[in-house]
């Protein structure tokens, strides 16, 4: 056997047809794979009794070991397919007690063949002359039914052995199957059959061939055809011995299995055991393809031998006769073949020494091989026919009572048959397999070309019934299992009684009779008398099967002399229930209507009411496709970080409980990511199903009929990346909420809203091109702020974002007012209730822990109003109630400023600018020269920032505000701030000086660092531009100058202008306080002004150094 090489590990060998199974029973009873059948199919199967009707099927089984002799296929029409004029029943040739034109030997031949209508072999004549006609098996006294004509057979099954020489290693070890021999046999059978028969199954295993043909009426009703081959020869797997099996389903209800086998040869004990092993391997390893669950209305999912309704086992089983020498068997049978018994003259029998008798032997022990012998139609008449035999002097004697009859001889040999003994002892084919009465001569082994000459070769093999046809029904198998179970239970009871000491004394008294083996059971060689219908109840609580089988005849054909085996055939009539297609179609329509009605009545359903629908609040440019959908949820106009809610009322309006859950349409590009939008949330006013300890990904809720639940849908857009997409028109607020009902339909609820643009999320360059009346008036569907058309319109661009200047200026002024306002409150005690800027936690008003407004609802509302003021260019002071303390106002503006800085795309210090600043800082660290002064550090940093004027000016606005606040809440150590009631305060109910002049001042072109530095020594005018006066004001503070300036009437005066000298202790405390405020502000704004795109070092040491450099950039300007 050629090496198979490496095997595919993904292929399970136990799943291959004919493979060795892990256990003897491959079916583990797990029907879970079939549990998903549709309800229509299940209901249709439940009503199968309404569309199945009783049917009968005529099946003919034939088997023949052809000994690899060419031309044997030409003999099919003389034994297997008998056309009109031939009869397989010898009774049909009996007329008036005489047989006409009977000749001895091979019979009268013309061109090597007997004429149609003439008598059969001499043995057939002998049986007819003895008064025995082969009738229905198991009932010799009945008149029976003769063999059917060729056209009356519904299914022909032919099993052949040794269609090739299996003793040849070139044939047995071929890595492929030669299809030429099987093709010849297919063609021969097809030509012999009447027109219209169709080949429905074919399976070859080396020399084994199984063919199944069906009539034109039966072939369309056959389905689920599956064939398998099991090799049991060399090494237990080769195909020189083994079996082939085919499973078909007839009428949609009945499974038929045909098994053709060739078992191990030999008459010794080892060969017998090997034959039993071959049988067990064929049964355990044969696995058919699964039957489609939709087609199998009986819902029987087994696919092995034993799961069928009818089974036929045939072939060369090679079981021999035990305990009788072969010479005695030949001598006894020769008395009949030589006509020693009876008043007839012995007919002529060909001489055993004639050339037609071969003596060659095959290597497999069967002793047959082709050596020039010809099939029957090619053999010439060896001599003139003898005179006919007269039956007039024969007395009519019952064959079984006549010691000289052939029947008596056969009945004396059959008790020694190995197959029957193995069945009785339970070693092989014992589980319900039956066989018809054997009333024919042994089928093996003959000299080729002779009718009654047994093996005359050197081995002198004893005659035996090697070729057999067995059958069984499902009922037979269940009945056998019942008997085995009863025997085991009886044995167990006996053992229990013996263990208790019961029945031992009376054991001898229970003997009612003596058994004489010489007289009793002499003819009881076969315990399978009943081969007809059985009425024995089934076992294991299963329903009693209704399928029955009737054998019409069972015979061999002695006239076929072209092989050392005689062909064997049998006919059966099967009674079973089959599907009536017209009735099934009618029932199917009824089932569909019933199921549709039941599903509609039992299917849960809900009604969804969308509440709080806004009217006419969508933008003028809103063109969403769901705007006019009455079932959609319209959230109206949506602003940044402002939640909007809508309510749904869900009512169960069906008659069944509704189990529902919510899902979302996949929103990611891959469709498999997070399917829940970050801006959408659901709150249900009902308890979910299940326990709270094991929450599910999707909570389920149950509504009983008539119940309702309220669902709150909350939309809040706070993801700054999504805000950027909305601002630029790259995204829309649209999604679909899916309400899923278990065993019900899905409800699709569209949700949508109109986005109101915001200044949050833009870059500094985009903010400088923002409309003067605010981001709210930006056309998000129009051109981009950075488009080529927008860049060409430089006249509308400002030098820095209006929003940043308004926030920084308002925070600085409100801080001064808050300090003054705190001092004017007489009930405040600095020691017991210090102001927030003097508390232990530094960083007010930007540190969250120092904020005094703790009402989250009010705080959230005021923050949204502040953002609206920035987006609409409204006055920041107008959003606060008049009674709100300045401390609260500056805290709210400070929180808004930090959020605005963090939302700027690219930050104030972008990644490219940081790379240059980091190189500058590293160069200063490595330099051996003395440390740079504050003015030098500022000059170098501003020189780097000058490459992007908008970032440079924005950075200046921020640092100017911080220095102004620091000088107010933590003044220099040389003075101690004292609040005076005489200091004039600029009113905040109108626009500040800076806001008033912003429209003219911001429109100027950004100044260069050189012009900024040169103007720093000059005091700013009341109306200043952010590129000159603001920078000069900031630098004058950094050089330690006071904030007192000559201001015209109506402008503010710095509250620190009135100061008294400080003591030594006060100076030390003030310096430490100022240093702590510097550090707090640096830490807070270092995270706000630098871009998120700047890579952050992973190692701790490098990250600490990186953070220190970022702080030094700010610290250089906070002096």
Secondary structure, DSSP 8 states (H G I E B T S, - for coil): -----S--TTS-GGGSTT---SSS-------GGGTT--HHHHHHHHTGGGTEEEEEEEEEEEEEE-TT-TTGGGGGGGTTS--TT--S-GGGG-BTTB-TT--STT--EETTEE-TTS---HHHHHHHHTT----STT-TTS-------GGG-SEEEEEEE-SS-TTSHHHHT-SS---HHHHHHHHHHHHHS-TT-EEEEEEEETTEEEEEEE-HHHHTTEEEEEEEEEE-SGGGT-TTSEEEEEEEEETTTEEEEEEEEE----SSHHHHHHHHHHHHHHHHH-B-----TTT-TT-----BTTSSSEEEEEEE----B-SS-HHHHHHHHHHHHTT-SSSS-------TTSTTS-----TTTT----SS---GGG---SS--------TT-----GGG-TTSHHHHHHHHHTTBHHHHHHHTTSSS-SS-EE----S---B-B-TT-SS-B--STT----B--EEEEEEEHHHHHHHHHHHHHHHHHHHHHHHHHHHT-SSTTTTTT------TTTTTTTTT-S----S------STT------EEEEEEEEE-TT--SSSS--EEEEEEEEEEEE-HHHHHHHHHHHHHHHHHHHHHHS--EEEEE-----S-S-TT---TTTT-TTSEEEEEE-BT--EEEEEEEEE-SSS-EEEEEEE---SSSSSS--S-TTEEEEESS--SS-TTS--SS--EEE-TT-EEEEEEEE-B--HHHHHHHHTTS--SEEEEEEEETTS-EEEEEEEEEE---STT--HHHHTTS-TT-GGG--TTS--TTSHHHHH-GGG--SS-HHHHHHHHHHHHHHHHHHHHHHH-TT--TTTS--GGGSSS--TTT-GGG-----HHHHHHHHHHHHHHHHHT--GGGGS-TTS-HHHHHHHHHHHHHHHHHHSTT-SB-HHHHHHHHHHHHHHHH--S----HHHHHHHHHHHHTTSHHHHHHHHHHHHHHHHHHHHHS--TTEEE---TTS----SSS--HHHHSHHHHTTS----HHHHHHTTTS---SS--TTTHHHHHHHHHHTT--S-----TTS---GGGSEEE--HHHHHHHHHHHHHHHHHHHHHHHHHHB-TTS---SSHHHHHHHHHHHHHHHHTT--
